[in-house]
Amino acid sequence: MYTRKSSLEIHGVPERRTEDLDDVVIKVAEYAGVEIEEDDIDIVHRLPFKLNGIRPILVKFQSHKVKSQLYFARRKLKGTVWDSELLDGADQIYINENLTAPKRKLFAETRKRARLNKWYNVWTVDGKIFISKEKGDRAIKISCYSDLENTFI
């Protein structure tokens, strides 16, 4: 078991019989405009569960700084055309923080309620959930379900 603070999940990368996940992570980072070297990666493997038939990649970086650089650059991946052999067959690749199961449920519920109430954005930073009603509004931290209830009264 290792800390989630320096870990990210990469979703949407098709599995290959023989794959070098270090190279895949480096290539995804390159598309996001972040330079990562093999030495920046501590551990990388596929998670056992499948989402849309593709198992996500879990990568733990040597430093929180490298993880943050890639996480904050993830938006650059939106709409990317993957012309790399390593990523061939990928439709949309996206990057999430590696949340605990309870935090993942709270995040999903927060996103659901935000959509229903037409709130602007829901996101995580270092495992903490934030929400804003409109662009430019101050972020509200959601730590538990009672925060969620109080926010959407």
HELIX and SHEET records of a PDB file:
HELIX    1   1 LEU A   21  TYR A   31  1                                  11    
HELIX    2   2 GLU A   38  ASP A   40  5                                   3    
HELIX    3   3 HIS A   64  ALA A   73  1                                  10    
HELIX    4   4 ARG A   74  LEU A   77  5                                   4    
HELIX    5   5 GLU A   85  LEU A   87  5                                   3    
HELIX    6   6 ALA A  101  LEU A  116  1                                  16    
HELIX    7   7 TYR A  145  THR A  151  1                                   7    
SHEET    1   A 4 ILE A  41  ARG A  46  0                                        
SHEET    2   A 4 ILE A  57  PHE A  61 -1                                        
SHEET    3   A 4 SER A   7  HIS A  11 -1                                        
SHEET    4   A 4 TYR A  94  GLU A  97 -1                                        
SHEET    1   B 3 ASN A 121  VAL A 125  0                                        
SHEET    2   B 3 LYS A 128  SER A 132 -1                                        
SHEET    3   B 3 ILE A 140  ILE A 142 -1                                        
END                                                                             
